[in-house]
Amino acid sequence: MSIPDVGNDAVNMIELKEIMDDDMELIQECFTDFIQDWPKIYVQIKGAILENNAQTLDTSAHKLKGTLRYLAAQSAADAAYALESAGKENDFKGAESKLLNLKNECQKLVGFIKNFNP
């Protein structure tokens, strides 16, 4: 099994530059904010799953999804959306595997950010 190229897999740079109006300083700032904030949101999502708290799952995953879409991190945003939907539907079946997918996608994004060189 080969490791995917996180540069192509984690962030759509063309879309990100468009979203951020080619402002590399803003991109760096948003990347820094994501690295600081995502672990806290992840803990909220994980806690919501452990407690079967659909509302918190919906709200926390929705917030993370918005951030990920803003960063043009589509795979990670899709993973967050799957958990948001689970919260909306109060359906915790398979939530642990969805959480693992989210964690993996966010870790890819973190790897991309740490290697990012504008």
N, C-alpha and C positions, 0 to 999 in steps of 0.2 A: 504494500500500500504506500503510495507516494503522498508526500505532504503537498497540499495545494499551494499555489503561489498566492499568498495573502494579499498581495498588491492588486491582483485581479479579482480576487474572491471577496474581500472584505468591504471595499469601498469602490464605488463608481466615481473616479476622480473627475471625469468630464461633467457628470451631474453635480458633484460637490462644488466644483468651481463655479458652475452656473448658479447654484443655490446661494453661494457666498460671494457672488459677483467678483470672482478672481481675487478676493482679498485673502492672501496667504496668512496674514497676521490673524485674521478672524478664524480661519481654518485651524491654525495652531491653538488658539484660545479655546475653541470648541472641543478640539481633541483633548486638551488638558482637562477641561471641565468634565468630559465624559470619563476619563480615567479616574478622576476623583469621585464622581457621583455614581457610576454604575454599580459598584459593589454594594452600596447602601440600598439601591433599588432592588438589586438581586436578592438581598437578604429579606426585603419586604415581600417579594414575590414568593420566595421559598417558604417564608413563615405563613403566608396566606394559604399555600398549598397544604402545609402541615396541619393547619387549623381548619381546613375546608372553608375558608372565608372567601366566598365568591366576589364580594364587593371589593375587598382589598386587592384581590388578584386582578380583577378587571381594571381598577384604578391605577395600580402600580405598573402593570404590563402596558396599559395605554400610554402612560407617561413615558416609559422607556421606548415604546414604539415610535412615539413622536420624535424623540431625540435621535433615534437611529435613522429614521427617514430623513431628518434634517442633515445628518451626516452622510447621506447617500449609501448607507450600509443596508442594502435591501435584504440580504439573507438573514441578518440579525433582526431586522425589523419584522420580517415574516415570522421568525421564531417568537418574538414578543407578541405579535398579533395572534398567534395560535393560543397563547396563554390568556390574552385578553378575551378572546372568544370563549375559552373554557370558563372564565370568570362570568362573562355575560350569561352563559347558558347554565351556570352552576353545575358544570360537568368536570369532575376531577379524574375521570378515567383517563389514564395515560398522561396525567399532568407531570409525573416525575420525568418521563422521557422527553416531554416538551421542555421542561426546565433544563435538563441536561443539554438539549439542543441549543437552547438560548445561551447557556453558559459557554458552550463550545464556540458559537458564533461570535459572542462578545469577546472571548479570548482571542479569536482570530483578529478581530478589530483592534484590540489592544496591541497585539503583535504588529499589526500594520502601522498603528500610530507610533509605536516606539521606534520603528524603522523608517518613519516618514522623514523625508529630507526634501523640503520644497526647492 
